[in-house]
């Protein structure tokens, strides 16, 4: 039976002959990529090309700084020093949350969280192996076609390995009709194995890898393969679009413009020195005179009068920027205008600003934080970036949510494999909340709702009303908008309206 894995990845020899064309072409290369470069490539080729693009983009100074900001702000610890932690869904069952928190400590998640999130930000996907990846040889797994229902068999030694990541170009997460089917792995990042005559392709069950993803709707990327009966099946590949993929084009264009502007600036500092040589000197004499002038301008000797030593001082301007030409009978053989060395135009500056703003809008980082308005790069010192930019805050919240969802999947797989399925989803994961301008508004709104509720209760008590439903209805109407959970729970409260003197409401309100 022909393995559909070979159909999936094709002949490894092709990669050594025709390497995948990077759409970025390396930012410093300065070439504009063409959409035609990807014509005829498979979806897996496109995914790997996207990964190569983002790996090159991450080397850009501004993109690297932006990703660093996101990763740092997403991994601020709580008062206990935890970046991510769990609380029980049922307050009466604290044991489950303690188990999850102990797992985070044993896996040293706090040590690796920032690196994890950087990987997630750069590629949009993060793959963490479990012990199943290292259980047995990949060759046997490839030929035996690992059963996908193995992830329901308890494994007492099953564990997560947060200290290791799987290169995203080596693995794809496949689905069929909306159900996960596992992971296909091939060591594509190892150039030695890629250029060899054969590389192992392994199908791992769903429990073997933890996939952290910034989304990734199915249907965008597909791959066709054959089942054991020879029927062609279209599998979906889950691959989230990298968050900063839109920054490729403005980054590349801006890089080209900056290089052109820099070269233009260097050209403008060229100085033409015209020396009057008359018309009677021989060429050798002219050359000697020009060399003397050159030496005089570019280097000076200073005599130390205290000890008689001489010290040489070289002109700080590069000698390569000084061009010496003879002036014959008062006529300059060359002039500045001949080289079109003019000052930069206002249009050039506006074009640079346009693409700079376009790039920053894609990155979603406030312009002040990228060192455009203050020396230390923290314009508006003291203000949190998420308070200055709703776009930044929303993106940061999305990253934290993706990270928590990934760990929820990891912990549930751990409980399932360890025969502890009763603990699955009996906990809630938390990371430090995002601070936004709305936080202050909501805080004031909650304070106002509580004060209104207290005033309303005093008013009802002053009117001598002793109907508990009246109190409940008044509290529900007042608290529902600002405190929705509390407002919804009011109907179940046991309110005692028969307390003496109307001073103590009894039920604890």
Secondary structure, DSSP 8 states (H G I E B T S, - for coil): ---HHHHHH--THHHHHS----SS--GGG-----GGGGTT--HHHHHHHHHHHHHHHTTSHHHHHHHHHHHHHHT---TTS-SEEEEESSTT-HHHHHHHHHHHHHTTHHHHHHHHHHHHHHHSEEEEEBGGGGSS-HHHHHHHT--GGGGGS--TT--B-TT----GGGEEEEEETTEEEEEEEE-TT-HHHHTSS---EEEE-GGGEEEEES---TTSEEEEEE-TTS-EEEEEEE----TTTTHHHHHHHHHHHHHHHHHHHHHHT-EEEEEE-TTTS-HHHHHHHHHHHHHHHHEEEEE-TTT--EEEEE-SS-GGGEEEEEEETTEES--GGGGT-----HHHHHHHHHHHHHHHHHHT--GGGGTSSSTTS-SSTT--HHHH-HHHHHHHHHHHHHHHHHHHHHHHHHHHHTT-GGGTT-EEEEE-----HHHHHHHHHHHHHHHHHHHHHHHHHHTT---HHHHHHHHHHHHTTTSHHHHHHGGG-------GGGT--SS--
